[in-house]
Amino acid sequence: MNDNIILSAKNISKTFVISEDSHNTVKHRLFNLFNPPRRKRVEAIKTMSLEITKGESIGLIGRNGSGKSTLVKVLAGVYPVNTGQLRINGSTMLMNLGVGMSHELTARENVYISGSVLGLKIKQIDAIFDEIIDFAELREFMDTKIKFFSSGMVARLGFSIAVKAGADLMFLDEIFAVGDMKFQEKAVKVFETSWIEGKTVVLVSHTMDTIQKYCNRTIYMKNGEMIFFGDTLKAIELYEADNV
Amino acid sequence: MLLKVVKDWGGQSNKFERIWLLAKIEFKLRYYENKLGLLWALLKPIMDICIYYVVFKIIMKTDVPAFASFLFIGLILWNFFVESTTGSIQILQTKKYLYEYSNMNKLELYISQLFSNSIGFVFNFFMFLIFYSFLEKDSIGISFQILWMLPIYFNLFILSLGLALILSSIYIIAKDITQIWQVFVSLLFFLSPILYNLKLFKSALPTFHYLNPIAGIIINARRVTMEKLPPDFNLFLWNMVYAFVFLFIGVFVLNKLGAKAAEKL
């Protein structure tokens, strides 16, 4: 595989099988041996192929329920694909309102665990630890369990970890909704200075201005299908034309 | 393929650091959230020893020499096994926050959980050595055969890891595996030579120590720590094969079922 390609997906698709009543115990399965549950298949992602090169910033747009979040989870390697092949060349991180943090642990422990999951060595995390805590404005609370945090504080911590640690490939699902206005300003600023250069980003947003500003290529999804992948302006045009 | 994995796990990657970090935090959560700390890890085997000692030595007058130590080593091995299997069934649920947002390898969760249990085990094992060397009346001392504990413990580790992988993957499709396994564990406890004289066990259930994958581990651990004997190599090899078969099945099941954990749990 070409070294510059960070993600390549060939003919991937994802179908969820949803059963109406949950058969997830042995007891239930035994008692309903001759009465199998009614199942519904939902084609969340229809067959598609795509490639992302290093340093690209990709937009992902579409209406609610068009499969954006599922696609993000599939591409991040969180959900397995049903068909096709997915190759990821590095660590991925998916970020929506929070990143993976345990509420039983303190802010400090969460920073170390998340940083480590993102591929940093302990020494590297030591080096950026203060930056993360200061950016999140949580210095007084760094040894408090985050279950005692407000949702805004948790989100800020998650955002700061993502900003400072960062994976090779970041999936950002509506992240500009984090924190109060002041924090948002800060977030946007950091995003512009450190993420756009060097990091590979897939940005999910309903705000067309954001997409237009940051993304060089954009995917437009409709009903689980990739209608268009290419020039951002064209994608937005198609999306808006469809919404009328 | 194998070389690549080894290389990946060694040098540049931070996998070992990460596993150790997760293990330490897990351990701290379990033992240092209360005032007793590490003594808590010791408390359970000691309570168990007291109960079984009263029942089997005082009431039933068993003729096993150094019975308290005999129970001690058996029970700490057994407790490690139970903690690592029963305690890991819901791991994909409780540790979901780690793999839900990234492409982290799930196997690391299990290994770190078992490392965390290992810290407790090592502590208990040293307590056992102190007990056996200084407090036990019928002690015949320790010989260098005790070094065999390393491969025996490795064997137990692999066996527990394999079963943890299988059980927690089944948990995704059948939640009541927790209850089923608990019944099975108590059955296995009474079918393992933890409480009884080995001769009695072997005559009542011939060849059963070959069928029960944990029995041989306990028998061999006693031989190398308390009897100054080398392990029974036949049994030892047999147990290793068991452990790796379970591990192999476990990794397979994790890849089949466990991959769906993020969407099903």
Interface residues (C-beta under 8 A of the other chain):
Chain A: F16 N24 T25 V26 K27 R29 K73 A76 G77 V78 Y79 P80 I88 S91 T92 M93 L94 M95 V99 G100 M101 S102 E104 L105 E109 Y112 I113 S116 V117 L118 G119 L120 K121 I122 A167
Chain B: N14 E17 R18 L21 L22 I25 L29 K96 Y97 L98 Y99 E100 Y101 S102 N103 M104 I173 A174 K175 D176 I177 I180 A259 K260 A262 E263
